[in-house]
Amino acid sequence: MPDSELGARILKVNHAGEHGAANIYQGQIVATRLLLHALTSELADFRAHEEKHRSIFWSELQRRGKPRCRSYHLCGIGGFVLGLITGLLRRQAIAATTVAVENVVLGHLQHQLDVLSGNDEAAVAAIQRIVDYEREHRDAFAARLEPGRFWPKVLTPIVAVSTETVIWLGMKL
């Protein structure tokens, strides 16, 4: 695959992933409005970050004349369901989900930067604009995880594998 096509494919998947991330936060916001009001504002801020990231990738895709990824709606629906369920499971489940997703995403973003650097600088610039925010989200919730708790032990591997699978599917669709 030529470098510009690889860059476009990566941007499409990242755009869909940001849609999923915004919807994870939206699902969690719905749940925290009922159960954990103290987290709702922070989750709304993080959702706004993800919406901005989605628009960064969408702008670059439009500039290239590329449509969104076929997995876009799957990411949105799956993200909302995951967010709602983990939001209903409360604080440790929300933290574990965010940390697991962001760890996977940060690994992929670094790999993307390595692969695209020197080959597709517009894609590199778009990706670099979001890395610090993704790290901030991970670190904010990692600080809240309590070692040995049930939800982090159960959710972390499930969410990490699910996130990897959705990224893989997005690259194949």
Rosetta constraint file for C-alpha pairs under 8 A:
AtomPair CA 1 CA 5 HARMONIC 6.18 0.50
AtomPair CA 1 CA 6 HARMONIC 6.05 0.50
AtomPair CA 2 CA 6 HARMONIC 6.18 0.50
AtomPair CA 3 CA 7 HARMONIC 6.04 0.50
AtomPair CA 3 CA 116 HARMONIC 7.25 0.50
AtomPair CA 3 CA 119 HARMONIC 6.01 0.50
AtomPair CA 3 CA 120 HARMONIC 6.61 0.50
AtomPair CA 4 CA 8 HARMONIC 6.15 0.50
AtomPair CA 4 CA 119 HARMONIC 7.48 0.50
AtomPair CA 4 CA 120 HARMONIC 6.12 0.50
AtomPair CA 5 CA 9 HARMONIC 6.12 0.50
AtomPair CA 6 CA 10 HARMONIC 6.12 0.50
AtomPair CA 7 CA 11 HARMONIC 6.11 0.50
AtomPair CA 7 CA 116 HARMONIC 6.80 0.50
AtomPair CA 7 CA 120 HARMONIC 6.33 0.50
AtomPair CA 7 CA 123 HARMONIC 5.93 0.50
AtomPair CA 8 CA 12 HARMONIC 6.13 0.50
AtomPair CA 8 CA 61 HARMONIC 6.92 0.50
AtomPair CA 8 CA 64 HARMONIC 7.78 0.50
AtomPair CA 8 CA 66 HARMONIC 7.36 0.50
AtomPair CA 8 CA 123 HARMONIC 7.68 0.50
AtomPair CA 9 CA 13 HARMONIC 6.34 0.50
AtomPair CA 9 CA 69 HARMONIC 7.96 0.50
AtomPair CA 9 CA 171 HARMONIC 6.65 0.50
AtomPair CA 10 CA 14 HARMONIC 6.04 0.50
AtomPair CA 10 CA 112 HARMONIC 7.60 0.50
AtomPair CA 10 CA 171 HARMONIC 7.23 0.50
AtomPair CA 11 CA 15 HARMONIC 5.96 0.50
AtomPair CA 11 CA 57 HARMONIC 5.94 0.50
AtomPair CA 11 CA 60 HARMONIC 7.74 0.50
AtomPair CA 11 CA 61 HARMONIC 6.91 0.50
AtomPair CA 11 CA 123 HARMONIC 6.92 0.50
AtomPair CA 12 CA 16 HARMONIC 6.32 0.50
AtomPair CA 12 CA 57 HARMONIC 7.39 0.50
AtomPair CA 12 CA 58 HARMONIC 7.95 0.50
AtomPair CA 12 CA 61 HARMONIC 7.07 0.50
AtomPair CA 12 CA 67 HARMONIC 7.68 0.50
AtomPair CA 12 CA 68 HARMONIC 5.52 0.50
AtomPair CA 12 CA 69 HARMONIC 4.95 0.50
AtomPair CA 13 CA 17 HARMONIC 6.03 0.50
AtomPair CA 13 CA 69 HARMONIC 5.98 0.50
AtomPair CA 13 CA 71 HARMONIC 7.66 0.50
AtomPair CA 13 CA 72 HARMONIC 7.94 0.50
AtomPair CA 13 CA 167 HARMONIC 6.71 0.50
AtomPair CA 13 CA 170 HARMONIC 5.46 0.50
AtomPair CA 13 CA 171 HARMONIC 6.45 0.50
AtomPair CA 14 CA 18 HARMONIC 6.10 0.50
AtomPair CA 14 CA 54 HARMONIC 7.78 0.50
AtomPair CA 14 CA 57 HARMONIC 7.01 0.50
AtomPair CA 15 CA 19 HARMONIC 6.37 0.50
AtomPair CA 15 CA 53 HARMONIC 7.68 0.50
AtomPair CA 15 CA 54 HARMONIC 5.14 0.50
AtomPair CA 15 CA 55 HARMONIC 7.81 0.50
AtomPair CA 15 CA 57 HARMONIC 5.28 0.50
AtomPair CA 15 CA 58 HARMONIC 6.32 0.50
AtomPair CA 15 CA 68 HARMONIC 7.29 0.50
AtomPair CA 15 CA 69 HARMONIC 7.59 0.50
AtomPair CA 15 CA 72 HARMONIC 7.67 0.50
AtomPair CA 16 CA 20 HARMONIC 6.30 0.50
AtomPair CA 16 CA 54 HARMONIC 7.60 0.50
AtomPair CA 16 CA 68 HARMONIC 7.30 0.50
AtomPair CA 16 CA 69 HARMONIC 6.26 0.50
AtomPair CA 16 CA 71 HARMONIC 6.46 0.50
AtomPair CA 16 CA 72 HARMONIC 4.41 0.50
AtomPair CA 16 CA 73 HARMONIC 7.71 0.50
AtomPair CA 16 CA 75 HARMONIC 6.13 0.50
AtomPair CA 16 CA 76 HARMONIC 7.62 0.50
AtomPair CA 17 CA 21 HARMONIC 6.11 0.50
AtomPair CA 17 CA 72 HARMONIC 7.51 0.50
AtomPair CA 17 CA 75 HARMONIC 6.31 0.50
AtomPair CA 17 CA 167 HARMONIC 7.56 0.50
AtomPair CA 18 CA 22 HARMONIC 6.06 0.50
AtomPair CA 18 CA 50 HARMONIC 5.59 0.50
AtomPair CA 18 CA 51 HARMONIC 6.93 0.50
AtomPair CA 18 CA 53 HARMONIC 6.38 0.50
AtomPair CA 18 CA 54 HARMONIC 5.06 0.50
AtomPair CA 19 CA 23 HARMONIC 6.29 0.50
AtomPair CA 19 CA 50 HARMONIC 7.32 0.50
AtomPair CA 19 CA 51 HARMONIC 7.09 0.50
AtomPair CA 19 CA 54 HARMONIC 6.16 0.50
AtomPair CA 19 CA 72 HARMONIC 6.98 0.50
AtomPair CA 19 CA 75 HARMONIC 6.56 0.50
AtomPair CA 19 CA 76 HARMONIC 5.59 0.50
AtomPair CA 20 CA 24 HARMONIC 6.15 0.50
AtomPair CA 20 CA 72 HARMONIC 7.71 0.50
AtomPair CA 20 CA 75 HARMONIC 4.42 0.50
AtomPair CA 20 CA 76 HARMONIC 4.34 0.50
AtomPair CA 20 CA 77 HARMONIC 7.33 0.50
AtomPair CA 20 CA 78 HARMONIC 6.94 0.50
AtomPair CA 20 CA 79 HARMONIC 4.55 0.50
AtomPair CA 20 CA 80 HARMONIC 7.22 0.50
AtomPair CA 21 CA 25 HARMONIC 6.43 0.50
AtomPair CA 21 CA 47 HARMONIC 7.45 0.50
AtomPair CA 21 CA 50 HARMONIC 6.33 0.50
AtomPair CA 21 CA 76 HARMONIC 7.80 0.50
AtomPair CA 21 CA 79 HARMONIC 6.16 0.50
AtomPair CA 22 CA 26 HARMONIC 6.20 0.50
AtomPair CA 22 CA 46 HARMONIC 7.94 0.50
AtomPair CA 22 CA 47 HARMONIC 4.87 0.50
AtomPair CA 22 CA 48 HARMONIC 7.46 0.50
AtomPair CA 22 CA 50 HARMONIC 5.19 0.50
AtomPair CA 22 CA 51 HARMONIC 5.99 0.50
AtomPair CA 22 CA 76 HARMONIC 7.92 0.50
AtomPair CA 22 CA 79 HARMONIC 7.63 0.50
AtomPair CA 23 CA 27 HARMONIC 6.04 0.50
AtomPair CA 23 CA 47 HARMONIC 7.67 0.50
AtomPair CA 23 CA 76 HARMONIC 5.72 0.50
AtomPair CA 23 CA 77 HARMONIC 7.44 0.50
AtomPair CA 23 CA 79 HARMONIC 5.03 0.50
AtomPair CA 23 CA 80 HARMONIC 4.54 0.50
AtomPair CA 23 CA 83 HARMONIC 7.02 0.50
AtomPair CA 24 CA 28 HARMONIC 6.27 0.50
AtomPair CA 24 CA 79 HARMONIC 4.36 0.50
AtomPair CA 24 CA 80 HARMONIC 4.73 0.50
AtomPair CA 24 CA 81 HARMONIC 7.26 0.50
AtomPair CA 24 CA 82 HARMONIC 6.07 0.50
AtomPair CA 24 CA 83 HARMONIC 4.02 0.50
AtomPair CA 24 CA 84 HARMONIC 7.24 0.50
AtomPair CA 25 CA 29 HARMONIC 5.99 0.50
AtomPair CA 25 CA 43 HARMONIC 5.90 0.50
AtomPair CA 25 CA 44 HARMONIC 7.07 0.50
AtomPair CA 25 CA 46 HARMONIC 7.24 0.50
AtomPair CA 25 CA 47 HARMONIC 5.47 0.50
AtomPair CA 25 CA 80 HARMONIC 7.46 0.50
AtomPair CA 25 CA 83 HARMONIC 5.93 0.50
AtomPair CA 26 CA 30 HARMONIC 6.33 0.50
AtomPair CA 26 CA 43 HARMONIC 7.89 0.50
AtomPair CA 26 CA 44 HARMONIC 7.53 0.50
AtomPair CA 26 CA 47 HARMONIC 6.85 0.50
AtomPair CA 26 CA 80 HARMONIC 6.42 0.50
AtomPair CA 26 CA 83 HARMONIC 6.85 0.50
AtomPair CA 26 CA 84 HARMONIC 7.77 0.50
AtomPair CA 27 CA 31 HARMONIC 6.51 0.50
AtomPair CA 27 CA 79 HARMONIC 7.62 0.50
AtomPair CA 27 CA 80 HARMONIC 4.72 0.50
AtomPair CA 27 CA 81 HARMONIC 6.54 0.50
AtomPair CA 27 CA 82 HARMONIC 7.24 0.50
AtomPair CA 27 CA 83 HARMONIC 4.23 0.50
AtomPair CA 27 CA 84 HARMONIC 4.00 0.50
AtomPair CA 27 CA 85 HARMONIC 7.68 0.50
AtomPair CA 27 CA 87 HARMONIC 6.91 0.50
AtomPair CA 28 CA 32 HARMONIC 6.00 0.50
AtomPair CA 28 CA 40 HARMONIC 7.97 0.50
AtomPair CA 28 CA 43 HARMONIC 7.43 0.50
AtomPair CA 28 CA 80 HARMONIC 7.89 0.50
AtomPair CA 28 CA 83 HARMONIC 4.60 0.50
AtomPair CA 28 CA 84 HARMONIC 4.98 0.50
AtomPair CA 28 CA 85 HARMONIC 7.69 0.50
AtomPair CA 28 CA 86 HARMONIC 6.78 0.50
AtomPair CA 28 CA 87 HARMONIC 4.31 0.50
AtomPair CA 28 CA 88 HARMONIC 7.52 0.50
AtomPair CA 28 CA 94 HARMONIC 7.39 0.50
AtomPair CA 29 CA 33 HARMONIC 6.02 0.50
AtomPair CA 29 CA 40 HARMONIC 5.45 0.50
AtomPair CA 29 CA 43 HARMONIC 6.37 0.50
AtomPair CA 29 CA 44 HARMONIC 6.93 0.50
AtomPair CA 29 CA 84 HARMONIC 7.81 0.50
AtomPair CA 29 CA 87 HARMONIC 7.29 0.50
AtomPair CA 30 CA 34 HARMONIC 7.01 0.50
AtomPair CA 30 CA 84 HARMONIC 6.80 0.50
AtomPair CA 30 CA 87 HARMONIC 7.75 0.50
AtomPair CA 31 CA 35 HARMONIC 6.20 0.50
AtomPair CA 31 CA 36 HARMONIC 7.60 0.50
AtomPair CA 31 CA 84 HARMONIC 5.91 0.50
AtomPair CA 31 CA 87 HARMONIC 5.01 0.50
AtomPair CA 31 CA 88 HARMONIC 5.38 0.50
AtomPair CA 32 CA 36 HARMONIC 4.33 0.50
AtomPair CA 32 CA 37 HARMONIC 5.45 0.50
AtomPair CA 32 CA 38 HARMONIC 7.88 0.50
AtomPair CA 32 CA 39 HARMONIC 6.60 0.50
AtomPair CA 32 CA 40 HARMONIC 5.72 0.50
AtomPair CA 32 CA 87 HARMONIC 6.18 0.50
AtomPair CA 32 CA 88 HARMONIC 7.38 0.50
AtomPair CA 32 CA 90 HARMONIC 7.68 0.50
AtomPair CA 33 CA 37 HARMONIC 5.28 0.50
AtomPair CA 33 CA 40 HARMONIC 6.35 0.50
AtomPair CA 35 CA 88 HARMONIC 7.42 0.50
AtomPair CA 35 CA 90 HARMONIC 7.58 0.50
AtomPair CA 36 CA 40 HARMONIC 7.08 0.50
AtomPair CA 36 CA 90 HARMONIC 7.30 0.50
AtomPair CA 36 CA 91 HARMONIC 7.87 0.50
AtomPair CA 37 CA 41 HARMONIC 7.87 0.50
AtomPair CA 39 CA 43 HARMONIC 6.15 0.50
AtomPair CA 40 CA 44 HARMONIC 6.11 0.50
AtomPair CA 41 CA 45 HARMONIC 6.32 0.50
AtomPair CA 42 CA 46 HARMONIC 6.29 0.50
AtomPair CA 43 CA 47 HARMONIC 6.05 0.50
AtomPair CA 44 CA 48 HARMONIC 6.20 0.50
AtomPair CA 45 CA 49 HARMONIC 6.45 0.50
AtomPair CA 46 CA 50 HARMONIC 6.37 0.50
AtomPair CA 46 CA 137 HARMONIC 7.10 0.50
AtomPair CA 47 CA 51 HARMONIC 6.17 0.50
AtomPair CA 48 CA 52 HARMONIC 6.22 0.50
AtomPair CA 49 CA 53 HARMONIC 6.24 0.50
AtomPair CA 49 CA 133 HARMONIC 7.27 0.50
AtomPair CA 50 CA 54 HARMONIC 6.09 0.50
AtomPair CA 51 CA 55 HARMONIC 6.29 0.50
AtomPair CA 52 CA 56 HARMONIC 6.29 0.50
AtomPair CA 53 CA 57 HARMONIC 6.45 0.50
AtomPair CA 53 CA 129 HARMONIC 8.00 0.50
AtomPair CA 53 CA 130 HARMONIC 6.26 0.50
AtomPair CA 54 CA 58 HARMONIC 6.07 0.50
AtomPair CA 55 CA 59 HARMONIC 5.94 0.50
AtomPair CA 56 CA 60 HARMONIC 6.49 0.50
AtomPair CA 56 CA 126 HARMONIC 6.44 0.50
AtomPair CA 57 CA 61 HARMONIC 6.16 0.50
AtomPair CA 57 CA 126 HARMONIC 6.58 0.50
AtomPair CA 58 CA 62 HARMONIC 6.08 0.50
AtomPair CA 58 CA 68 HARMONIC 7.58 0.50
AtomPair CA 59 CA 63 HARMONIC 6.16 0.50
AtomPair CA 60 CA 64 HARMONIC 6.33 0.50
AtomPair CA 60 CA 122 HARMONIC 7.76 0.50
AtomPair CA 60 CA 123 HARMONIC 7.61 0.50
AtomPair CA 60 CA 126 HARMONIC 7.52 0.50
AtomPair CA 61 CA 65 HARMONIC 6.12 0.50
AtomPair CA 61 CA 66 HARMONIC 5.07 0.50
AtomPair CA 61 CA 67 HARMONIC 6.81 0.50
AtomPair CA 61 CA 68 HARMONIC 7.42 0.50
AtomPair CA 62 CA 66 HARMONIC 5.83 0.50
AtomPair CA 62 CA 67 HARMONIC 7.33 0.50
AtomPair CA 68 CA 72 HARMONIC 6.80 0.50
AtomPair CA 69 CA 170 HARMONIC 6.81 0.50
AtomPair CA 69 CA 173 HARMONIC 7.56 0.50
AtomPair CA 70 CA 170 HARMONIC 7.11 0.50
AtomPair CA 70 CA 173 HARMONIC 6.16 0.50
AtomPair CA 71 CA 75 HARMONIC 6.06 0.50
AtomPair CA 71 CA 169 HARMONIC 7.50 0.50
AtomPair CA 71 CA 170 HARMONIC 5.53 0.50
AtomPair CA 71 CA 173 HARMONIC 7.12 0.50
AtomPair CA 72 CA 76 HARMONIC 6.35 0.50
AtomPair CA 73 CA 77 HARMONIC 6.10 0.50
AtomPair CA 74 CA 78 HARMONIC 5.82 0.50
AtomPair CA 75 CA 79 HARMONIC 5.67 0.50
AtomPair CA 75 CA 166 HARMONIC 7.45 0.50
AtomPair CA 76 CA 80 HARMONIC 6.20 0.50
AtomPair CA 77 CA 81 HARMONIC 6.26 0.50
AtomPair CA 78 CA 82 HARMONIC 6.05 0.50
AtomPair CA 79 CA 83 HARMONIC 5.98 0.50
AtomPair CA 80 CA 84 HARMONIC 6.01 0.50
AtomPair CA 81 CA 85 HARMONIC 6.12 0.50
AtomPair CA 82 CA 86 HARMONIC 6.05 0.50
AtomPair CA 83 CA 87 HARMONIC 5.73 0.50
AtomPair CA 83 CA 94 HARMONIC 7.68 0.50
AtomPair CA 84 CA 88 HARMONIC 6.15 0.50
AtomPair CA 85 CA 89 HARMONIC 6.38 0.50
AtomPair CA 86 CA 90 HARMONIC 6.42 0.50
AtomPair CA 86 CA 93 HARMONIC 5.22 0.50
AtomPair CA 86 CA 94 HARMONIC 5.45 0.50
AtomPair CA 86 CA 97 HARMONIC 7.27 0.50
AtomPair CA 87 CA 91 HARMONIC 7.33 0.50
AtomPair CA 87 CA 93 HARMONIC 6.99 0.50
AtomPair CA 87 CA 94 HARMONIC 5.80 0.50
AtomPair CA 89 CA 93 HARMONIC 5.75 0.50
AtomPair CA 89 CA 94 HARMONIC 7.56 0.50
AtomPair CA 90 CA 94 HARMONIC 6.16 0.50
AtomPair CA 91 CA 95 HARMONIC 6.18 0.50
AtomPair CA 92 CA 96 HARMONIC 5.99 0.50
AtomPair CA 92 CA 144 HARMONIC 7.47 0.50
AtomPair CA 92 CA 145 HARMONIC 6.18 0.50
AtomPair CA 92 CA 146 HARMONIC 7.48 0.50
AtomPair CA 92 CA 149 HARMONIC 7.71 0.50
AtomPair CA 92 CA 151 HARMONIC 6.15 0.50
AtomPair CA 92 CA 152 HARMONIC 6.57 0.50
AtomPair CA 93 CA 97 HARMONIC 6.03 0.50
AtomPair CA 93 CA 151 HARMONIC 5.27 0.50
AtomPair CA 93 CA 152 HARMONIC 6.36 0.50
AtomPair CA 93 CA 155 HARMONIC 7.08 0.50
AtomPair CA 94 CA 98 HARMONIC 6.26 0.50
AtomPair CA 95 CA 99 HARMONIC 6.14 0.50
AtomPair CA 95 CA 141 HARMONIC 4.79 0.50
AtomPair CA 95 CA 142 HARMONIC 6.59 0.50
AtomPair CA 95 CA 144 HARMONIC 6.58 0.50
AtomPair CA 95 CA 145 HARMONIC 6.18 0.50
AtomPair CA 95 CA 152 HARMONIC 7.81 0.50
AtomPair CA 96 CA 100 HARMONIC 6.02 0.50
AtomPair CA 96 CA 141 HARMONIC 7.47 0.50
AtomPair CA 96 CA 142 HARMONIC 7.57 0.50
AtomPair CA 96 CA 145 HARMONIC 6.82 0.50
AtomPair CA 96 CA 151 HARMONIC 6.99 0.50
AtomPair CA 96 CA 152 HARMONIC 4.87 0.50
AtomPair CA 96 CA 155 HARMONIC 6.45 0.50
AtomPair CA 96 CA 156 HARMONIC 5.81 0.50
AtomPair CA 97 CA 101 HARMONIC 6.08 0.50
AtomPair CA 97 CA 152 HARMONIC 7.84 0.50
AtomPair CA 97 CA 155 HARMONIC 6.63 0.50
AtomPair CA 97 CA 156 HARMONIC 6.45 0.50
AtomPair CA 97 CA 159 HARMONIC 6.36 0.50
AtomPair CA 98 CA 102 HARMONIC 5.94 0.50
AtomPair CA 98 CA 137 HARMONIC 7.15 0.50
AtomPair CA 98 CA 138 HARMONIC 6.10 0.50
AtomPair CA 98 CA 141 HARMONIC 6.64 0.50
AtomPair CA 99 CA 103 HARMONIC 5.94 0.50
AtomPair CA 99 CA 137 HARMONIC 7.71 0.50
AtomPair CA 99 CA 138 HARMONIC 4.79 0.50
AtomPair CA 99 CA 139 HARMONIC 7.50 0.50
AtomPair CA 99 CA 141 HARMONIC 6.31 0.50
AtomPair CA 99 CA 142 HARMONIC 5.95 0.50
AtomPair CA 99 CA 156 HARMONIC 7.78 0.50
AtomPair CA 100 CA 104 HARMONIC 6.45 0.50
AtomPair CA 100 CA 156 HARMONIC 5.31 0.50
AtomPair CA 100 CA 157 HARMONIC 7.51 0.50
AtomPair CA 100 CA 159 HARMONIC 6.08 0.50
AtomPair CA 100 CA 160 HARMONIC 5.25 0.50
AtomPair CA 101 CA 105 HARMONIC 6.11 0.50
AtomPair CA 101 CA 159 HARMONIC 6.56 0.50
AtomPair CA 101 CA 160 HARMONIC 5.95 0.50
AtomPair CA 101 CA 163 HARMONIC 6.31 0.50
AtomPair CA 102 CA 106 HARMONIC 5.80 0.50
AtomPair CA 102 CA 134 HARMONIC 6.18 0.50
AtomPair CA 102 CA 135 HARMONIC 7.08 0.50
AtomPair CA 102 CA 137 HARMONIC 7.30 0.50
AtomPair CA 102 CA 138 HARMONIC 5.50 0.50
AtomPair CA 103 CA 107 HARMONIC 6.28 0.50
AtomPair CA 103 CA 138 HARMONIC 7.05 0.50
AtomPair CA 103 CA 160 HARMONIC 7.96 0.50
AtomPair CA 104 CA 108 HARMONIC 6.34 0.50
AtomPair CA 104 CA 160 HARMONIC 6.34 0.50
AtomPair CA 104 CA 163 HARMONIC 6.97 0.50
AtomPair CA 104 CA 164 HARMONIC 6.87 0.50
AtomPair CA 105 CA 109 HARMONIC 6.04 0.50
AtomPair CA 105 CA 134 HARMONIC 7.85 0.50
AtomPair CA 106 CA 110 HARMONIC 6.15 0.50
AtomPair CA 106 CA 131 HARMONIC 7.03 0.50
AtomPair CA 106 CA 134 HARMONIC 6.97 0.50
AtomPair CA 106 CA 135 HARMONIC 7.18 0.50
AtomPair CA 107 CA 111 HARMONIC 6.30 0.50
AtomPair CA 108 CA 112 HARMONIC 6.03 0.50
AtomPair CA 109 CA 113 HARMONIC 6.15 0.50
AtomPair CA 109 CA 127 HARMONIC 6.89 0.50
AtomPair CA 109 CA 131 HARMONIC 7.26 0.50
AtomPair CA 110 CA 114 HARMONIC 6.25 0.50
AtomPair CA 111 CA 115 HARMONIC 6.18 0.50
AtomPair CA 112 CA 116 HARMONIC 5.90 0.50
AtomPair CA 112 CA 124 HARMONIC 7.82 0.50
AtomPair CA 113 CA 117 HARMONIC 5.59 0.50
AtomPair CA 113 CA 124 HARMONIC 5.78 0.50
AtomPair CA 113 CA 127 HARMONIC 7.28 0.50
AtomPair CA 113 CA 128 HARMONIC 7.79 0.50
AtomPair CA 115 CA 119 HARMONIC 7.86 0.50
AtomPair CA 116 CA 120 HARMONIC 5.34 0.50
AtomPair CA 116 CA 121 HARMONIC 7.10 0.50
AtomPair CA 116 CA 123 HARMONIC 7.28 0.50
AtomPair CA 116 CA 124 HARMONIC 6.30 0.50
AtomPair CA 117 CA 121 HARMONIC 6.31 0.50
AtomPair CA 117 CA 124 HARMONIC 6.28 0.50
AtomPair CA 120 CA 124 HARMONIC 6.36 0.50
AtomPair CA 121 CA 125 HARMONIC 6.02 0.50
AtomPair CA 122 CA 126 HARMONIC 6.32 0.50
AtomPair CA 123 CA 127 HARMONIC 6.20 0.50
AtomPair CA 124 CA 128 HARMONIC 6.03 0.50
AtomPair CA 125 CA 129 HARMONIC 6.32 0.50
AtomPair CA 126 CA 130 HARMONIC 7.29 0.50
AtomPair CA 127 CA 131 HARMONIC 6.66 0.50
AtomPair CA 128 CA 132 HARMONIC 7.89 0.50
AtomPair CA 130 CA 134 HARMONIC 6.39 0.50
AtomPair CA 131 CA 135 HARMONIC 6.28 0.50
AtomPair CA 132 CA 136 HARMONIC 6.09 0.50
AtomPair CA 133 CA 137 HARMONIC 6.25 0.50
AtomPair CA 134 CA 138 HARMONIC 6.31 0.50
AtomPair CA 135 CA 139 HARMONIC 6.03 0.50
AtomPair CA 136 CA 140 HARMONIC 5.97 0.50
AtomPair CA 137 CA 141 HARMONIC 6.50 0.50
AtomPair CA 138 CA 142 HARMONIC 5.89 0.50
AtomPair CA 139 CA 143 HARMONIC 6.18 0.50
AtomPair CA 140 CA 144 HARMONIC 7.18 0.50
AtomPair CA 141 CA 145 HARMONIC 6.64 0.50
AtomPair CA 145 CA 152 HARMONIC 7.34 0.50
AtomPair CA 147 CA 152 HARMONIC 7.92 0.50
AtomPair CA 148 CA 152 HARMONIC 7.66 0.50
AtomPair CA 148 CA 153 HARMONIC 7.02 0.50
AtomPair CA 149 CA 153 HARMONIC 6.58 0.50
AtomPair CA 150 CA 154 HARMONIC 6.24 0.50
AtomPair CA 151 CA 155 HARMONIC 5.57 0.50
AtomPair CA 151 CA 156 HARMONIC 7.83 0.50
AtomPair CA 152 CA 156 HARMONIC 5.45 0.50
AtomPair CA 153 CA 157 HARMONIC 7.50 0.50
AtomPair CA 154 CA 158 HARMONIC 6.95 0.50
AtomPair CA 155 CA 159 HARMONIC 5.76 0.50
AtomPair CA 156 CA 160 HARMONIC 5.96 0.50
AtomPair CA 157 CA 161 HARMONIC 6.04 0.50
AtomPair CA 158 CA 162 HARMONIC 6.06 0.50
AtomPair CA 159 CA 163 HARMONIC 5.98 0.50
AtomPair CA 160 CA 164 HARMONIC 6.21 0.50
AtomPair CA 161 CA 165 HARMONIC 6.06 0.50
AtomPair CA 162 CA 166 HARMONIC 6.19 0.50
AtomPair CA 163 CA 167 HARMONIC 6.26 0.50
AtomPair CA 164 CA 168 HARMONIC 6.12 0.50
AtomPair CA 165 CA 169 HARMONIC 6.05 0.50
AtomPair CA 166 CA 170 HARMONIC 6.04 0.50
AtomPair CA 167 CA 171 HARMONIC 6.31 0.50
AtomPair CA 168 CA 172 HARMONIC 6.41 0.50
AtomPair CA 169 CA 173 HARMONIC 6.03 0.50
